[in-house]
Amino acid sequence: MAGGAQDKDGNVGSPAPKQKGRATVDTLKIGCIAMVVKDGKPRKAEILSIKETKSGRQFYCNFDNFNKRLDEWVPTARIDFTQEVEWPSPEKPKETKKAAAPVAKKTVAQKKGQKRPARTREASIASEASTPRPWPEFLESQKATPDPEGEEKLTLALDLDATPGAEEDDPMDVDEVVQSAVAAKAEPPQQYNREEEIEKLRVGGSMTQNQAEISRIRNISKVQFGKYELYPWYFSPYPEAFTQEDLMYICEFCLSYFADNKSYTRHRHKCTLQHPPGNEIYRDDYVSFFEIDGRRQRTWCRNLCLLSKMFLDHKTLYYDVDPFLFYVMTARDEKGFHLVGYFSKEKESVDGYNVACILTLPQFQRKGYGRLLIQFSYELSSIEGKLGSPEKPLSDLGLLSYRQYWTENLVEALIEANETDSKVSIDMLANNLSMTSQDVESTLQALQMQVYHKGEHKIILPMHLIKKHEAMKEKQKTKPKRVIDPSLIQWKPPVFTASSRTWGW
């Protein structure tokens, strides 16, 4: 609670203590903080919502020091009513307007035509710039300096003049320069650490384009998807009737959804689909990829979007899927092709994005499938002869996956260039990796590999990245990393008419 109690003289004291007491199932209300069992341990949690289901009353809990995606609906049995709960603070009555209001209006009128002092304007700009921006969040000043600790690094000549648009005026440049200056004064630059970023995600929130969407309460408690039980992370706009169910059933092949086991079982006996309804464009011993046109398979693609929305909070869900292509990755067995993940792509992207939305289902995460999805999107861009980039802003987990992919490929390309004494540029790296020059440059800056030293721009390759790359190569000798084989891709860039690549409203 912001602020504290004030006495008659206006002095601020300590905050008023929160009221505590015993609660029951009927008296527990929204805003209460109670002890709730999670992962076998009692944890402090705030009650955000209450609903009635067929099995009884459930409470939507936000656990202390846990990411929002770990919020969940819990039954009454998991709440410890033997311990006291903290009751929500009563709402303060609204203050009535005082008689001195006309004087304040007069003061405002006098200042209406005046400009703010320059110092105040600068402070305002700095405060806006200091707010974290969703993308790119790791831009730093162009004039970086070598590592003061003198770490041994490989230095490669860098031709920044070849970067397109380097001298063009960009309306974002002013904000970025101010942001860099404020960040530089506040604290010294830190190296990107994947482990620390993952730990931050446990207690931090995802980036989002729609703040109203992230604040919505998760409406589906649990999903039966094939042989897996999935616990959604976020809100997804399924029909309201499904919010009263303890378990929702989704067919893993046609993605139809059902409220009870009887109707789901009856559907499974009738459903003949064993793979996504599209053209198989890639197959190896591990995975297969299918290309699906949102215009031709509207129902299936809409169901896919509803499913993915339960695990993504940073995308706006559109009912019309006509302008998108969906590239679905599956794993094969004797029963069929099982959905692992997918990425969608606009048929005609004005900004040149090669990925609109990307997701690996939770049961397949941290197994290397995300990297295959990313690599496949860049392989398609390479066949098209274009430079690809994912749509911004990325989700928190998506940003981590892309950073790792970009880092591995850039380090490998720079090591090869150093061994052959080749001169590299950002454009050259971008063309060889089918990445945009903006993604290449932002990754180099995030890893502090781009510096301005003795009057020229250079790329430095820290020894810790080289050693990490060599250790990864040694590990792959015993446990090879799965990669996409470009020679197995049977695909040509599709050509669409004007009506088939636009919204079908």
Buried (B, 14 or more C-beta within 10 A) or exposed (E): EEEEEEEEEEEEEEEEEEEEEEBEEEEBEEEBBBBBBBEEEBBBBBBBBBBEBEEEEBBBBBBEEBBBBBBBBBBBEBBEBEEBBBBBEEEEEEEEEEEEEEEEEEEEEEEEEEEEEEEEEEEEBBEEBEEEBBBBBBBBBBEBEBBEEEEEBBEBEBBBEEBEEEEEEEEEEEBBBBBBEBBEEEEEBEEBEEEEBEEEBEEEEBBBEEEEBBEBBBBBBBBBBBEEEBBBBBBBEBEEEBBBBEBBBBBBBBBBBBBEEEEBEEBBEEEEBEBBBBEBBBBEEBBBBBBBBBBEBBEBBBBBBBBBBBBBBBBEBEEBBBBBBBBBBBBBEEEBBBBBBBBBBBBEBEEEBBBBBBBBBBEBBEEEBBBBBBBBBBBBBBBBEBBBBBBBBBBBBBBBBBBBBBBBBBBBBBBEBBEEEEEBBBBBBBBBBBBBBBBBBBBBBBBBBBBBEEEEBBBBBBEEBBEBBEEEEEEEEEEEEBBBEEEEBEBEEEEBEEEBBBEEE
